[in-house]
Amino acid sequence: MRLYITGGTGLVGSNIIKVAQEQYSDEIIASLYGPPPEGKVDYELDPLDMGDHDAIRNTLRKYKPDAVIHCAALLDQVMMYKQRKSSWQLMVEGTRAFAEACREVGARFVFISSDWVFDGMEALVDEESPPFPVNFYGVMKASSERELSMMNGLNYAVGRLAGVYGINYALPSALRKDQGLGFDLGNYVIDHLSQRRLVGVWSGPNVNDIANPTLASDGAEMLLRLARHNANGIFHCFGSESVGRLEFAHEIANIFNADHSLIAAVPTDPEVLAAHANIRIPFRTRASVEKTMQTLGHGGLGVKEALQVYKKEWVVYHA
Ligand SMILES: NC(=O)c1ccc[n+]([C@@H]2O[C@H](COP(=O)([O-])OP(=O)(O)OC[C@H]3O[C@@H](n4cnc5c(N)ncnc54)[C@H](OP(=O)(O)O)[C@@H]3O)[C@@H](O)[C@H]2O)c1
């Protein structure tokens, strides 16, 4: 399959490329926006800004991929909150431009969305649960999902992700290892524990306290299955179990044989809270992966299982 991947230098995109090449022998073209991959790569890089909608159309006309997996996105909540018009142009209008170009060239379109389309206040959410975003990033993801569902003749799937952790194979030095208000604390915990540094897990206020953490390579597997499937609609490409932040940190310590006494619950950093004033974070999201399991034959690994796989990836990568 000829795959066009946006955001291939990112955490998710670099894992999709790796799995697509190793497991599926796909031909890869990856859009390039910022710095190029740190090592030599054996796929084509296509310089592209998702804000340039003519360039998006021209590039898909040129490459005529079988499928596009659209990972590129803004993740800086403060920047998006402050610069709403330009963020909307990149995130929502850029996604529409990719979808329209896919429809024109007959490619399947897989759009990466997020569990942050929910407010994190429901007992359990599935793909039929109405979105209820509480911040601008969530609004943009939910708006894109809605637009795609209303486009006639589009062959598409939305793959939602949550709390992604893993190795960035394209730009390892750019991998975020700091703790944020979101559930993407896996890399922070592993990095700190491996250096025997204290892990202060933010316990509130305004943090994403429960989510279905997703190993990047496992999410990649589900997204690649979606690219090959013909079902339209939304799919939860999450790890199959939800877990709290503190419990997740202890699960990591278990699997990585690290010292549990390094882990403690601490209040959310006041400076980070101040920087995110007026930006609400979804609280506790527990999501079902039943539909994905039934449709794709794989509904994401459980917490322990995924961490075991990650430990192997970590050992191989750092050997
Ligand atoms: N990480 C999570 O926990 C999480 C959770 C739920 C959903 N998601 C979704 O998963 C997807 C991938 O996230 P990630 O964690 O892999 O993020 P990431 O590591 O920050 O990667 C984002 C990618 O988007 C590219 N990009 C940014 N602005 C661009 C532009 N104007 N034109 C073209 N490319 C641009 C970046 O390129 P540069 O690096 O060169 O700027 C980077 O390659 C996103 O859609 C995100 O919303 C992530």
The ligand as a Gaussian input file, in Angstrom:
#p B3LYP/6-31G(d) Opt

LIG

0 1
 N        0.280000      12.633000      22.219000
 C       -0.909000      12.327000      22.723000
 O       -1.010000      11.977000      23.911000
 C       -2.134000      12.416000      21.864000
 C       -3.375000      12.098000      22.456000
 C       -4.523000      12.142000      21.648000
 C       -4.428000      12.501000      20.325000
 N       -3.213000      12.832000      19.796000
 C       -3.164000      13.228000      18.383000
 O       -2.198000      12.412000      17.725000
 C       -1.625000      13.141000      16.630000
 C       -0.110000      13.072000      16.718000
 O        0.318000      13.610000      17.970000
 P        1.816000      13.440000      18.467000
 O        1.755000      13.158000      19.912000
 O        2.555000      12.529000      17.566000
 O        2.329000      14.939000      18.298000
 P        3.779000      15.502000      17.898000
 O        4.824000      14.549000      18.323000
 O        3.834000      16.906000      18.401000
 O        3.697000      15.524000      16.312000
 C        2.929000      16.479000      15.638000
 C        3.425000      16.569000      14.212000
 O        2.682000      17.598000      13.532000
 C        3.598000      18.322000      12.724000
 N        3.116000      19.681000      12.429000
 C        2.893000      20.699000      13.303000
 N        2.498000      21.794000      12.625000
 C        2.470000      21.481000      11.301000
 C        2.147000      22.185000      10.121000
 N        1.787000      23.481000      10.135000
 N        2.217000      21.525000       8.929000
 C        2.593000      20.220000       8.877000
 N        2.926000      19.499000       9.973000
 C        2.865000      20.116000      11.171000
 C        4.842000      18.377000      13.587000
 O        5.960000      18.740000      12.835000
 P        7.166000      19.536000      13.587000
 O        7.580000      18.667000      14.728000
 O        8.166000      19.639000      12.515000
 O        6.569000      20.844000      14.023000
 C        4.900000      16.947000      14.112000
 O        5.516000      16.107000      13.165000
 C       -2.195000      14.547000      16.725000
 O       -3.263000      14.672000      15.824000
 C       -2.694000      14.644000      18.152000
 O       -3.736000      15.586000      18.285000
 C       -2.063000      12.770000      20.524000

